[in-house]
Amino acid sequence: MNINKIDDALRRLNHTKGATFKCEDFFNLTDAEYLDSDVSAIISLSALQAELVLMGNEYDALQYQRDRAEAYPSLTEQADMAYWDRQNGTTTLDDAISAVKAEFPKG
């Protein structure tokens, strides 16, 4: 399990930026103690696991964005396509973007 993901999940559960968390072993976690000057709370393992699953689902739901980012022509290529489309009255850029959107639809 990635320690950064655990830290992100703990922060999301408490909605506090800059908080610190203490536990004996992230990989054999039972409870995590949230430390703040105003608040002290225990986060259950089940709540943490549920938050990690939710974060994974959110990440997976946006896979199409990562796929599109790799598939789109570079900005230089897009600028060149736009120039030649204006010169020739064509729709090369729009066609290229539409093809990527069709190949990788929103979740």
MOPE-V310765 format. One record per backbone hydrogen bond with DSSP energy under -1.0 kcal/mol. CO is the residue of the C=O (numbers start at 0). NH is the residue of the N-H. Records with the same first field share a line. If there is no record, write none. Layout:
BEGIN
CO->NH, NH
END
This chain:
BEGIN
1->5
2->6
3->7
4->8
5->9
6->10
7->11
8->12
9->13
10->14
19->34
21->32
24->27
31->42
32->21
34->19
38->35
40->33
42->31
43->47
44->48
45->49
46->50
47->51
48->52
49->53
50->54
51->55
52->56
53->57
54->58
55->59
56->60
59->62
61->65
62->66
63->67
64->68
65->69
66->70
67->71
73->77
74->78
75->79
76->80
77->81
78->82
79->83
80->84
81->85
82->86
83->87
84->88
90->94
91->95
92->96
93->97
94->98
95->99
96->100
97->101
98->102
99->103
END
